[in-house]
Amino acid sequence: MEKAKDPDRGNILVHTGEGKGKTTSAIGQIIRAVGHGMKAQLITFFKGNEQRFERGTFNVLRELDVPVKNFAVEHPDFGRTSEEEAEGECYDALQYLGDFFESEGEDYDLLVLDEINIALRTGYIDEDDFLDLLDVKPYGLEVVCTGRGAPKGLIEKADLVSRIENVKHFYDRGVVMRAGYEY
């Protein structure tokens, strides 16, 4: 049977590109899945400290009983953490994913790995190790990978790839973040 014709097979989706909306799309997928009685989990990379998780999107996900885990709190490019610390936290995330796939992944329908493409692109997660891990994901689990610069190997493995293009953005006018829209 061709994989495209098997509705029970969980797909691998990639949202990448330079435009805004990759995370927003993935969060929308979580809400849609939960609305259909499915079980979802969100794992984030480089999303900041726990204060960020006490507002907006993350509050709603908690109300929907969606587990949220944050790995590699800061990217070294921001100067608040070292490359070694980021790499160690990303390694912990890879270990967590392996354990999750083995122990409880069968109980979930959707897993969003928000900004994992950044961890892969910068080498904090080895691309081959991650692709090997995707080979053993639970059969019915849909996995969404977001972030700029998705590596070629992940794009080739994915069943769906969306490239988000920045045509025009209010960032260009100096508007950086707005509650309810960016967080």
N, C-alpha and C positions, 0 to 999 in steps of 0.2 A: 504494500500500500504506500502510495506517495505521502510524504509527511504533510503536504499542503492540504490533503483531503481528509486528514484525521482530526476531527473536531475535539477529541479528548486530549490531544498532545498539547502540552504547554509550549508556547513559542518564546523565542528570544527577540525582544524589541530593543532598538537603539534609538535614542533621541539625541542628536548631536548637532553641531553647527555653532556659528557665532551669534545667532539671534537669541532673543528672550523667549522663554516659554517651554523649555525642556522640562524643568521641574514641575511647572504648572500643569503641563500635559500629564505627567506621571501621577501627580496628586489627583487629578481628575479621573484617571484610570482607577485609582484606589477607591475613590468615592463611588464611582460607577459599579465597581465589583462588589463593594460592601452593600450597596443598594440592591444588588441581586442576590444577597445572602451569602456571598463568597467571603472567604477569609483572606486578609491581606496583611503584609508587613512592609514597613519602610525602613531601609538602612541608608544612612546618609554619611557622606564624607566631606570634611572641610566646611561644615556649616556653622562653626562658631561654638561658643560656650553654651552651657545649659540655660542661661537667661533667654537665649533665642528660642528655646523650646518651651517657654512659658507663655507664648502668645500665638495669636493667629492660627495658621494652618495646623500647628502641632496640637493646640488645644482641641480643635475640631477632630483631629484623628484620634486623640485619646478618648473623646466622647463617643467615637464610633468603635472603640475597643481595638484600634489598630496599633500594634506594637511599633514603637519607633526607637531605633538604636542609632547612636552617632559615634562614628569612628574618626580618628584623625581630625580632631577638633579644628585645628588651624592648618593652613597650607604654609610651608616654610617661606614662600614668596612674601608673606605678610610680615615676616620678621619676628613673630611671637612664639615660634617653635622651631626646633632644629629638624634637619632632614632625617637624622637618625630616629627622632621621636615620631615623626610622621610615618616613616617606613615601618617602625615597630607597631604602631597603631593599625596600619594597613595590613600588616602580617596578622595581627589579632583578628581583623575583620575576615581575612581569608580563612583562618582557623574556624571562626564563628560560622561562616557560610558552610564549610565542610560538615561541621557538627549539625547545623540546622538541616541541611539536605538529608543527612543520615537519620536524624532523630525525629524531627517534627515537620519537615518540609512536605511530606505527604498530606498533612492536615491543612495546608495552605493552597490557595488558588493563584495568588499573585504576590510577587516579591519585587519591590522597586529598590534598585541600587542607585541612589541619587548621587551624582557626581563621581561615580566609579570610573568614568572615562578619564577624569583628571588623574586619578590615582594610577591608572594604567598608562596614560600618556607620559607621566613624569617618572614612571618606573618604580613607584612606591609599592605597587602590586605587579608582580611578574605576569606579563600577558599570557605566556604559555601555561603557567599554573592556573590562572583564572579560566582560560579556555578549557583546560582539562577538567576543572571543577564543573563547568557547565555541562560537560559530557555525562556527569553523574547526578545532575539535578533530578529531582523527582519528575516522573514522566508528565504528569498533568500540571506542573507548576509553570506559570507564565512568569518570565523574568524581564524586567524593564531596566535598561542601563542608560543613565543620562550623563550629560556633561560634554563639554567641548572636546574636540580632538579625539574622537573614538578611534582606536587603533584599527588598522586594516584587517587583522585577524578576527577581531570581534565583528566587524562589518560583514566579513565573509561568512561567519558562523550564524549571524542573525537571520531571522525570518522576515523581519520588517526593519527598515532603517528610514528614519525621518531626519532630514537635514534642515534645521531651523535657520533661516537667513535673516539677518538684520538689514531691513530696508531703510527704516527710519526709527529713531528712538528718542524719547524725551531726555535720556541721559545726555544727549548732544546739547541740550539747553541747560545742563547743570542740575537737573532733577534726579537725585540719586535713588532714594527709597521712599516709598509711600506705604503707610500701614494699610492693609487690606488689599494691596495690589502686588507688592513685591514680597511681603512677609505677612 
